[in-house]
Amino acid sequence: MHETIDALAARFAAVDTPTSARDRTQLQSAVDEVDLDTAGIGNSAALREADSLYAANAVWFHHPSYVAHLNCPVAVPAVAAEAMLAAINTSVDTYDQSEVATLMERRLIRWTTGHLGFESGDGIFTSGGTQSNLQALYLARENVMRDRTAESAALGSAESVDSAEGANQDPTRRGELSRMRILTSDQAHFSVSRAAHILGLDAEAVVTVGTDEAGRMDPAELVSTLTAVTEAGNIPMAVVATAGTTDLGVIDPLEPIAAACTDANVWLHVDAAYGGGLLWAPRRRRLLTGIEGATSVTIDFHKTFFQPVSSSALLVREPRLFAPTLHHHDYLNPEAEAAGAEAEPNQVDKSLQTTRRFDALKLWATLRARGANEIGTMIDTVCDLAADVRELLAAQPDFEVRGASDLSTVLFRFTPRTADAGTADELVPMIRRVLFRSGRAAVARTVIDGRPWLKLTLLNPETTVDDVTAVLDLVRATGHGILAGRHLENNDTLTSTEGGAA
C-alpha cells in the first residue's frame, strides 16, 4: 500500500500533460500482452505493473490542460476515505452488513434534503446520475400507476389497473404504460430517453418541450405541452427539468416549472447532476430557487463536490415515494422483522442495487475536512473562471463563443478570417483529435443545432485564466497547422495536375 501511494504521489508531482499521447494500438498491444492465466507475480510486481500500464497512461483530470468533460479533480480526504471503505469492504444494503455506515449515509441524506428544502425528504446514494434518473422515473411511473389505480377503484371503474402479482400481465396496465409520457427539453441528458426505453414505455414516450434562445425550458411551452398531452388522451408521467445541461451549462427556470407541475399534479424530477453543488455556492444558490418544489432530485457529488467516482444521490420529497422499490427477502430483509418495533434501517428497501459501496464516507470525510462553505466557494470559483474565459474569447476575432452558461461550460469555435463556416465546422473534431493524441490538451466537442462546437468544462478551482489561455493558443496553433497542411496538399495537387498537362 505504501509503495503504491509513493508511486502515485510521484506521478501526480511529475505529470506535465493531461494524457499520455501513446497511440491506441500501442496501448491495446500492451494490454493484450499481459497473460492473465499465468502464475501470480506477487503483490509488489503486480502493482508496479499496474502503475506502468494504467497510471503511466491515465487521463489526468487535475492537469490544467484537461478541460474536456464533467470530470473533477478529487479532494484528498475523499481519496483517503476511498481507501478506508475499500479495505473494510462495507456493503450498505442492510444494517447487519454496515451498522454505523448506514447511519452516516442516512445523516448525509437528511443533510442534503434539508438544503433542498425537503422537510421530511429521503434518498439513497447511487452509482451516478444515470442510475439516479432511472430510479426517479421508475418511482414516478409506479407512483402514477398506483394513484390511477386508486382513483379508478374509488370510481368503481371497469378500467381499473390491478396491483396484484399478475399486474405485469394485465392488459389494462400495458395500456396505461403505452399512454405515459415524460416531458423534457432537447437539452436533457440522454439518460432520460434511455430510462424511458428501459422502463418499457413507448418510443414516443419522451415529449420535447420548447426552449428559449439560451436553451432553457420555456415554462409557457411546458404548460401548453402538458395540456396537449392530456387532451390527446395520454398521461403526463413526469416532467424532467435540468439544473445544469451537459452542453450549454444552463439551468431551467425551476420556480415556474415547479408551479406548472403542481397545478397539473405531475411528478417533477430535477436532474441536478451537474448543478446540484450550487446549493452550497454562496453567490449562485439563487439559480436553484424553485428546486424545493420538485418531487425528486438527482445530485452528483462526483462532479461539483470533488468526489471520486462514484458518488451520486437520488433525493425524494417524501419517504413514501420509495415504496415501489421495496422488496422483502427472508435472507436479507424479512417482512416480519421490518414490521417489528426493533426493525433495522435496511437501505436495500430503497435501492435498485443490493450490494452497495459505502460511497457516502468520501463525502463525509470531505465535508468534515474542508467544510461545505469552502466547497461551495470552489464551485463559485470555477463558474467565475468560465465567465472570464467567455469574455476572453468574445474579444478575440478568430474565435466564436456561443451564449452564456450558468455553470462552468464554454462553447467556442476557431473561426479564422481565411476559413468559411463549413471549414470551421470541419476543424472542430480535427482540432480536438490532434490535441488529444498529442497529449498537450484535452478539450471536448459537441453539436448544437447542427453546428459543431469545441467545449471547455471547467471543474478545477486551481485552473487559472492563463492556463485556459494556453489551451486556446494550442487550439489556434493546431487550427492554423491543419489549414496550412490543407493548403500544401492543394498546391501539391495543383502542381501535379499542371505538370501532367504540360
Secondary structure, 3 states (H helix, E strand, C coil): CHHHHHHHHHHHHHCCCCCCCCCHHHHHHHHHCCCCCCCCCCHHHHHHHHHHHCHHHCCCCCCCCECCCCCCCCCHHHHHHHHHHHHHCCCCCCHHHCCHHHHHHHHHHHHHHHHHCCCCCEEEEECCHHHHHHHHHHHHHHHHHHHHHHHHHHHCCCCCCCCCHHHHHCHHHHHHHHHEEEEEECCCCCHHHHHHHHCCCCCCCEEEECECCCCCECHHHHHHHHHHHHHCCCEEEEEEEEECCCCCCCECCHHHHHHHHHHHCCEEEEEECCCHHHHHCCCCHHHHCCHHHCCEEEEEHHHHCCCCCCCEEEEECCHHHHHHHCCCCCCCCCHHHHCCCCCCCCHHHCCCCCCCCCCHHHHHHHHHHHCHHHHHHHHHHHHHHHHHHHHHHHCCCCEEEECCCCCCEEEEEECCCCCCHHHHHHHHHHHHHHHHHHCCCECEEEEECCEEEEEEECCCCCCCHHHHHHHHHHHHHHHHHHHHHHHHHHHHHHHHHHHHHC
